[in-house]
Amino acid sequence: MVRILILGATGYIGLTTALALRRHSHIVYGLARTPSKAALLASNEILPILGTLDDSAYLLAISTHNIDVVIDAAGANNGSFKIFEDVKRVGQERLAKRGKGSPKLGFVYTSGTWVHGSSDARMNDLDPVDREDAAAPPPGLVSWRPKLEKAILEARDVLDVVVIRPGCLYGRGSFIWGGWFGLLQGAVEGRRESVEVECDADATLSLVHVDEVAGALTVAAEKVSALGGTSVYPVFDVVSSRESARLILEGVARAMGFEGVVKFAKPKDPFAVAMSTNARLDSTRIRDLLGWESKRVFGMLDEIELVTAAWKASNSKA
């Protein structure tokens, strides 16, 4: 049993991870901004901490509840630097109070494989990112992330750390696909003959279902202390399939009943550029070192009707 605090516990990755951790009998705390969000967590056997990332409630909770591991699934973008620095400070205070050789506070950061940038080269999580010898630069949307990853890795004298890099997420609400899916839905409702999507149609996306990411974060939280003090590079790519962006979006269009033509334009919007990241990645290291392995029998395209229906249900105005 591990005591775990999740930042972003009511979010897309956070809630799925909290439920996975409870299935493994861990004690799970979650940060909630509002009483209604706190009630959602409590109803799922997750102990709510009422507060925000801008106040000290969650930092006090780390000490008050003797938290073993903090999982940052908040998706706070550049605000993630402050979260990390605050958690690091709490970790320093814990070591100072308990003495050298005592257990460190664990910190698991949810990054993403977009840091690899777009490349036709086969890559893994040991490859450098955002350096001269990197295969490609990360897209602008996440250009700050390699610096944060580096800072986290350099804090191993204070914290036990793991960085989990999910591939392009899908499943359940498939929320990050909303820009593209919404355009296709609008074309159906408008009975248009064609629709143009900002997407690199030739990109092959490294994908992972949100349930699989929850599994990876679970094993990371369970094993972060075991990696502390070792020479293991604690950064892991998490992907379960590699699939064509063109085929996925054309499949979604068909599943929505769109009978027109899907056209593709060079992405200019920063988010569309990041979503079009073409990368040849795998998850052999997290399999070999942490024991995580994808349990998905089918990929996104194989279940495109289910994925589309789940997105529509999640975005229903009813």
N, C-alpha and C positions, 0 to 999 in steps of 0.2 A: 504494500500500500504506500502510495506517494501522495503528499499534499501538494496540490497544484493550483496555481492562480492563473486564469486565462484573461488576458486583456483583449477586448473585442469578443467577449463570450456570447453576445447575442447576435453576432454577425454571421456571415456566410460560412467561413471556415471555423470560426470560434465555437459556435453552437454545435456544429457537427462533431468537432473534436471533443467538446465537453461530454457529449453523449457517448462517444466512443470510450473515453476515459472512465466514465461511470460503469460501462459494461465490463471494464477491467477491474472494478472495485476500488478505484482510487477516490480519494476525497478531493472534490473539485470545487473551487471557488471561482466566481465570475464577476467581473466588473460590470455594473449596470448603471446607465445614466438616469433612469427614471424608475419610479415604483412599479409601473406596468412591466418594464423590462426585467426588474428584479423578480416580479411574480412569475414571469415566464421561466426564469432560471429555477426558482424554487420548485415550480411544478414538475421540473425535470430532474429533481434531486441534486441540483447544483446550488451551492450556498452563495447567495448574492452579496456583493459588496457594493453598496450604493455610493456612487461618485463618478467622477470623470477623470480623464487622463490629465486634466489641468489642475486637479487638486491632489492632496496628499493622502486621500482615503485608502487607495490601493497600496501605497508605500507603507502606511501604518499597518495595514492588514498582513503584509509579508512577515512582519515581526510578531504581531498580535496572534496570528494563527500558525506561526512557526512553519511558513510555507517552504517547501523543499525546492520547487521548480516554478518559475514564471514562464508562461508561454505568451509571446507577443504575436497575436493574430489580429491586431487592431487595424492594420492597413493605414497607419497614420502618415504615410509618405515621409516628408522631411521631418515631421514631428517625431518620427521613430528615433532620431538621434537623442532627443531629450528623454524619451522613455528609457532608452538604454543607459544613459548617463545616470538617471535617477536610480534605476535598479542596481547599477554598478556601485553607486554610493551606499545603498543599503547592504550590498554584499560586503563592501569594505568594513562597514560598521559591525556587521555580524562577525567577520573574522577577527576584528580588533577586540570584540567582547568575548568571544569564545576561545581565542588563542590559535596560534599557528598549528596546523595539522588537523584542525576541526573541519567538519564537512562544509563545503562551499555551497552557496546558493546557486541553483541551476538556472540557466537562461536559454530558452529555445526561441530563436527568431525565425519568423516565417518570411522568407525572401521570395525569390522566383527565378525561373530559368531564363527569363528575358535578359538577365545580366550577361549572358553569353553573346548576345547580339545575333545577327543573321549570318549564317555561313553554311557552305556546302560540306565543310570538313566535319568529320565525326569527332565529337567532343565528349568529355566527361567532367565530373565535378572537381577534378584536380587541375583542370586547365585554368590559366590565369584569366582574369576578367579586367577590363578597363586598364590595360597596360600595353606597352609597345609590342610585347610578344603575344598579346591576345589575338585570337583568330579574327575577332570583329569587335567594334565598340558596342556597348549596350545602347538601345534606343533612348532618346532624350528623356522620355517619361520616367525612366528608372536609372538615369545616369548617375544619380547620387548614391545608389545602393551599394556598389562595390566599396565605397569609402566606409559605409556603415559596417558592412561585413568585416572589413579589415579591422576596424576599431573593436568589434566584438571579439574577433580572434585574438587580438592583442591584450584582451582583458582576462586571459585564462589564469593569470596569477591571483585573480580575485573571484572569478566566477567559473563554474563549469558550464561550457557553452556548446550548443549545436545550432547550426544554420540549416534549415530545411528549405530547399528551393523547389516548390511545386511548378510543374509545367502549366500550360494554359488550361485553366480550370473550366470544368463544365459539370452538369448534373444538378438535380433539384431545380432551383430557379435559374441556373446558368446566367447569373446576373451580369457578368462581364461581357456577355454576348449581346446584351440588350440593344446596343446601337445598331448592330447589323440585323438582328432578328426584328427589331422594331421597324426598320426600313422595309423589310420583306412583308411584314404584317400590314404596313400602310399601303403597300402596292396591291395586296390582296383586297383590302377594304376599298381602295380607290379604283379597283378593276382596271389597273394599268396594264399596258402591253409590255412594258419593260421597266426595270429598276436598276439603278447604278449604285454599286457598293464600293466604298473605298477599302480595297483589300488586295493584297498581292495574291492573285489567283494561283500563281505557281508555287506558293509557299507550302511547305510541309510542316504542319504544326506538331510540336511535342505536347501531348495532351495528358490530362489526368483528371479522373472523377473526384469530386470533392470528398466523397467517402474514403477514397484511397489516401488523400492528403491527411485526413483525420487519423487514419491508421499509422501513417508515417510520423505524425506529431506525437502520437501515443507512444510508439517505441522510442522516439527521441527523448521524451520526458522520462521514460522508465530507465533509459540507459545513459543519460547525460552524465551522471555522477561516475559511472564506470569508465567513461572516456576521459574524465578529468585526470590530469597528470600523466597521460599517455602521449605518445607521439602521433596518434591518429589525427589526421586532418578532418575536423568535425563539420564538414560541409557536404551536403548530400542533395543531388538532383533527384526529383521524384516524378517520373513519367510512366504512363502505362500503355501509350500507343502513339504512333506517328501517322498523321492522316492529312489528306489534301484539303486545303482551305476551300478550293473551288468546289470539290465534291460535297463538302459539309454544307456550304451555303446553298448550293443547288438542291441538296437533299432537304434542307429546312424549307426552302421555297415550295418544293413539291408537297412536303408534309403539311404546309399551310394551305395548300390548294391553289398556289399561284401557277397560272398557265402561261405566263409571259416569259420573257427572256431576262436572265440575270446577267448584267454587264458589270465588269470589274474595272475600276479606275485605280491609278497609283495612289496609295494612301498618303495623305498630307496631314490629317489630324493626328496629333501625337499618340492618342490612344489607339487609333487604327494602325499606325505604324508599329506600335508595340504588339498589338494583336496579330500582326502579319509576320512576326519573327519566325524565320525559317531556321530550324536547328535540328541536328542529328544527335540526339541525346539518349541515354539509357540510365537505368537505376541499379546497375550491378553492384556498386559499392555499398549502398544502403542495404541491399540484399545480403551481401557477404558479411558486413560488419555489424549491422543492427538487426538483421533477420526480417526486414520488411520485404514483402513481395506482392505485386499486384494480384488481386483475386478476381479481377474483372475478366469475364469470359469474352465479352463483346466490347468493341470500341464505340466511340461516339457515333460514327456513321452507321454502324450496324443497328443502333438503337435510336436512330434519328427521329422516328415518330414519337417515341417516349420522351426524348429530350425536348422536342418541340412542344408537346402537349404540356409538359411540366413547366416550361417557360411561360406558356400562354396562361396556365392556371395561376402562376405566381404573379402575373401582371394583369390579371383580370380586374376590371373596375367594379365588378359586382360585389 
